[in-house]
Amino acid sequence: MSQHIADTLLPYLAVVVGLAFLLLMVMFRSILVPLKAALGFLLSLAATFGTMVAVFQWGWAVDVLGVSAPGLIVNLLPVIIIGLVFGLAMDYEVFLVSRMREDYVRHGRPREAVVKGFAHSARVVTAAVLITISVFSGFVLSESTMLQAFGLSLAAAVFFDALVVRMTIVPALMALLGRTAWWLPGQLDRVLPRIDIEGGPEEGTGPDARQAAPAPDAQTAGDARLR
């Protein structure tokens, strides 16, 4: 069973990250934004697995945390952690970046869009993160080693992904990349379907706006003059 799970872990990760990349590319009309999101997810996952190994295999800080270290990790736990961390990571990513995208499409100023998007979303994300970490940390009080590992791993995952990756690294990279963050090759731009996110490109006035408002016809203009 453990060997079968280990053999399917990499294909599982490839499917999850690959589909997330495609969906985010369609949503944000960018190559670098989904690439950054996928790499951030893998970074958070690596830090989470490192925490699991350090505490529950090597026995680091077990007395401080009040958990037991059996020297092994339940084989199903990595699969569960990957799924839940992926869901949380993409949720925070979409929540933060969609507001940046909306402001950039409307005004065409990438650095200002990052500042406004982060200012609009940071409080909500921080509150959600604190609540989630508090809930998952409650599992550490259980007498079950599996529940302790589950709760501590998820609390660490939310901390790493939300506070370190999404709230620190993502805004910094978006500000440094500027307009390049929203670059999409012309061929892909024509092929990919368009999704309107909170007043997307079709309603914007920025550089990505694709459609202009239709000119009024003669009848409409005449009615306006009469009024």
C-alpha positions as CSV (number, residue, x, y, z in Angstrom):
1,M,0.0,0.0,0.0
2,S,2.8,2.4,0.9
3,Q,4.7,1.6,-2.2
4,H,1.7,2.1,-4.4
5,I,1.0,5.5,-2.8
6,A,4.7,6.5,-3.3
7,D,4.6,5.4,-6.9
8,T,1.5,7.5,-7.7
9,L,2.5,10.6,-5.7
10,L,4.5,12.3,-8.5
11,P,1.8,11.8,-11.2
12,Y,-0.8,13.0,-8.7
13,L,1.3,16.2,-8.1
14,A,1.8,16.6,-11.9
15,V,-1.9,16.5,-12.6
16,V,-2.8,18.8,-9.7
17,V,-0.1,21.4,-10.6
18,G,-0.7,21.1,-14.4
19,L,-4.4,21.6,-14.2
20,A,-4.0,24.5,-11.8
21,F,-1.5,26.1,-14.2
22,L,-3.9,25.8,-17.1
23,L,-6.9,27.2,-15.2
24,L,-5.0,30.1,-13.8
25,M,-3.6,30.9,-17.2
26,V,-7.1,31.1,-18.6
27,M,-8.3,33.2,-15.6
28,F,-5.5,35.7,-15.4
29,R,-4.4,35.8,-19.1
30,S,-0.8,35.3,-18.1
31,I,2.1,32.8,-18.2
32,L,4.1,34.1,-15.2
33,V,1.2,34.4,-12.7
34,P,0.2,30.7,-12.8
35,L,3.9,29.7,-12.9
36,K,4.5,31.7,-9.8
37,A,1.4,30.2,-8.1
38,A,2.5,26.6,-8.9
39,L,6.1,27.2,-7.7
40,G,4.8,28.8,-4.6
41,F,2.5,25.8,-3.9
42,L,5.5,23.5,-4.3
43,L,7.6,25.6,-2.0
44,S,4.9,25.6,0.7
45,L,4.5,21.8,0.2
46,A,8.2,21.2,0.6
47,A,8.3,23.3,3.8
48,T,5.3,21.4,5.2
49,F,6.8,18.0,4.4
50,G,10.1,19.2,6.0
51,T,8.1,20.2,9.2
52,M,6.4,16.8,9.2
53,V,9.7,14.9,8.9
54,A,11.5,17.1,11.5
55,V,8.9,16.7,14.1
56,F,7.4,13.3,13.7
57,Q,10.4,11.4,12.3
58,W,13.3,13.2,13.9
59,G,11.6,14.3,17.1
60,W,12.4,18.0,16.9
61,A,10.5,20.2,19.4
62,V,8.1,17.4,20.5
63,D,8.3,18.5,24.1
64,V,7.5,22.1,23.2
65,L,4.6,21.2,20.9
66,G,3.3,18.4,23.2
67,V,3.2,15.7,20.5
68,S,4.6,12.3,20.2
69,A,7.2,11.3,17.6
70,P,6.7,7.7,16.4
71,G,9.5,7.9,13.9
72,L,7.2,7.4,10.9
73,I,4.5,9.2,9.0
74,V,1.2,7.5,8.1
75,N,1.2,6.7,4.4
76,L,-2.1,8.5,3.5
77,L,-1.1,11.7,5.2
78,P,1.1,13.2,2.3
79,V,-1.8,12.6,-0.1
80,I,-4.3,14.3,2.1
81,I,-1.9,17.2,2.8
82,I,-1.2,17.8,-0.9
83,G,-4.9,18.0,-1.7
84,L,-5.8,20.4,1.2
85,V,-2.7,22.6,0.9
86,F,-3.4,22.9,-2.9
87,G,-7.0,24.0,-2.2
88,L,-5.9,26.6,0.4
89,A,-3.0,27.8,-1.8
90,M,-5.1,28.4,-4.9
91,D,-7.9,30.0,-2.8
92,Y,-5.5,32.6,-1.4
93,E,-3.8,33.1,-4.7
94,V,-7.0,33.8,-6.6
95,F,-8.3,36.0,-3.9
96,L,-5.2,38.2,-3.9
97,V,-4.3,38.3,-7.5
98,S,-7.8,38.7,-9.0
99,R,-8.1,42.1,-7.4
100,M,-4.7,43.1,-8.7
101,R,-5.7,41.9,-12.2
102,E,-9.0,43.9,-12.0
103,D,-7.2,47.1,-11.1
104,Y,-4.5,46.6,-13.7
105,V,-7.0,46.0,-16.5
106,R,-8.9,49.1,-15.6
107,H,-6.0,51.5,-15.1
108,G,-2.9,49.9,-16.7
109,R,-0.6,50.7,-13.8
110,P,1.0,47.4,-12.6
111,R,2.7,48.6,-9.4
112,E,-0.3,50.6,-8.2
113,A,-2.5,47.6,-9.0
114,V,-0.4,45.4,-6.7
115,V,-0.6,48.0,-3.9
116,K,-4.4,48.4,-4.2
117,G,-5.0,44.7,-4.6
118,F,-2.9,43.8,-1.6
119,A,-4.4,46.5,0.6
120,H,-7.9,45.4,-0.4
121,S,-7.3,41.7,0.3
122,A,-4.7,41.5,3.1
123,R,-7.0,41.9,6.1
124,V,-9.5,39.3,4.9
125,V,-6.7,36.8,4.1
126,T,-4.9,37.4,7.4
127,A,-8.1,36.9,9.4
128,A,-8.9,33.7,7.5
129,V,-5.3,32.4,8.0
130,L,-5.4,33.0,11.8
131,I,-8.8,31.2,12.1
132,T,-7.6,28.3,10.0
133,I,-4.3,27.9,11.9
134,S,-6.2,28.0,15.2
135,V,-8.6,25.3,14.0
136,F,-5.9,23.0,12.7
137,S,-3.8,23.5,15.8
138,G,-6.6,22.2,17.9
139,F,-5.9,18.7,16.5
140,V,-2.5,18.7,18.2
141,L,-4.4,18.3,21.5
142,S,-5.6,14.9,20.4
143,E,-4.1,11.7,21.8
144,S,-4.0,10.2,18.3
145,T,-0.6,10.6,16.6
146,M,-2.2,10.7,13.2
147,L,-4.5,13.6,14.2
148,Q,-1.5,15.4,15.8
149,A,0.5,15.1,12.6
150,F,-2.6,16.1,10.5
151,G,-3.3,19.2,12.5
152,L,0.3,20.4,12.9
153,S,1.1,19.8,9.2
154,L,-1.9,21.7,8.0
155,A,-1.3,24.6,10.5
156,A,2.3,24.8,9.2
157,A,1.2,24.6,5.6
158,V,-1.3,27.5,6.0
159,F,1.4,29.5,7.8
160,F,4.0,28.9,5.1
161,D,1.7,29.3,2.1
162,A,-0.5,32.2,3.2
163,L,1.8,34.4,5.3
164,V,5.2,33.6,3.7
165,V,4.4,32.9,0.0
166,R,1.1,34.6,-0.8
167,M,1.3,37.6,1.5
168,T,5.1,38.3,1.1
169,I,6.6,36.7,-1.9
170,V,3.7,37.1,-4.3
171,P,3.2,40.9,-3.9
172,A,7.0,41.4,-4.1
173,L,7.3,39.4,-7.3
174,M,4.3,41.1,-8.9
175,A,5.7,44.5,-8.1
176,L,9.1,43.6,-9.5
177,L,7.8,42.0,-12.7
178,G,5.5,44.9,-13.5
179,R,3.7,44.6,-16.8
180,T,5.7,41.4,-17.6
181,A,3.6,39.6,-15.0
182,W,0.6,39.9,-17.2
183,W,2.3,38.9,-20.5
184,L,0.6,36.3,-22.6
185,P,1.9,35.2,-26.1
186,G,-0.4,36.4,-28.9
187,Q,-1.2,32.9,-30.2
188,L,-2.2,31.7,-26.7
189,D,-4.3,34.9,-26.3
190,R,-6.3,34.0,-29.4
191,V,-6.8,30.4,-28.5
192,L,-7.6,30.5,-24.8
193,P,-11.2,31.2,-23.8
194,R,-12.1,34.5,-22.1
195,I,-13.4,34.5,-18.6
196,D,-14.8,37.8,-17.1
197,I,-13.5,38.1,-13.5
198,E,-15.1,40.9,-11.5
199,G,-15.3,43.3,-14.5
200,G,-12.6,41.7,-16.6
201,P,-10.9,42.9,-19.8
202,E,-14.0,43.5,-21.8
203,E,-15.1,46.2,-19.2
204,G,-11.8,47.7,-18.5
205,T,-10.1,50.8,-19.9
206,G,-6.5,49.6,-19.4
207,P,-4.1,48.1,-22.0
208,D,-5.8,44.7,-22.0
209,A,-9.3,46.1,-22.8
210,R,-10.4,44.3,-26.0
211,Q,-13.7,45.8,-26.8
212,A,-14.7,49.5,-27.1
213,A,-18.2,50.7,-26.3
214,P,-20.4,50.6,-29.4
215,A,-21.1,53.9,-31.1
216,P,-24.8,55.0,-30.9
217,D,-26.8,54.7,-34.1
218,A,-28.7,57.5,-35.7
219,Q,-32.0,56.6,-34.0
220,T,-30.4,56.5,-30.5
221,A,-28.8,59.9,-31.1
222,G,-32.0,61.4,-32.3
223,D,-33.9,60.1,-29.3
224,A,-31.2,61.6,-27.0
225,R,-31.5,65.1,-28.7
226,L,-35.3,65.0,-28.3
227,R,-34.9,64.2,-24.6
